[in-house]
Amino acid sequence: MSENTESDGERTRDAGFDDWLDAARANEAYSLVCEAGHHSLPPRRVCPECGSTDLTEEPLPETGEVETVTVTHVATPSFEADAPYATAIADFGPVRLTGQVVEVDPETVEPGLAVEIAVTTSETSGKRIVGFRPVQ
C-alpha cells in the first residue's frame, strides 16, 4: 500500500479522496490549487497542469450548476440496482465534478439545475460516491 492509503480490514482508505469526501459531507468541499492558480481535486497530489506539488486547499462554492446530464435506464449488471439514475457534470467554479443526482426523479434533471454536493453510498457497491442533490 502507498503512504496515502490504509486498510481498515474491510476496505482500503485513500487518505486524499476519503478526506475530501469527509469534508464534502461536512459542507466543506475544496479544490487543490497550485501557486499558478490551477485547480484540481483530490486524490491528486500534483497539479495536472504544471506539475507543482505545492498545493493548498481552497473552498468550493456551496452550490454548482448542472452542465450536462445523462439518464441510464438499462445499466450494466453491476449497476442494475441503481437504475434508472441520472449522472451529471456540474460546474462548481474552478472545477467540474461528475456524480449521480439523488433525491429527485432522474427524468427531471436538466442543464442549469442548481445542485449541492451530496456524498452518497452506491446501492450496488456500498462505497461512498460523489453525488448531487437539487438545491431547495
HELIX and SHEET records of a PDB file:
HELIX    1   1 ALA A   15  ARG A   25  1                                  11    
HELIX    2   2 PRO A   77  ASP A   82  5                                   6    
HELIX    3   3 PRO A  106  THR A  108  5                                   3    
SHEET    1   A 2 THR A   5  SER A   7  0                                        
SHEET    2   A 2 THR A  12  ASP A  14 -1                                        
SHEET    1   B 3 HIS A  39  SER A  40  0                                        
SHEET    2   B 3 TYR A  30  VAL A  33 -1                                        
SHEET    3   B 3 THR A  56  PRO A  59 -1                                        
SHEET    1   C 6 GLY A  64  THR A  72  0                                        
SHEET    2   C 6 TYR A  85  PHE A  92 -1                                        
SHEET    3   C 6 VAL A  95  VAL A 101 -1                                        
SHEET    4   C 6 ARG A 128  PRO A 134  1                                        
SHEET    5   C 6 ALA A 114  THR A 121 -1                                        
SHEET    6   C 6 GLY A  64  THR A  72 -1                                        
END                                                                             
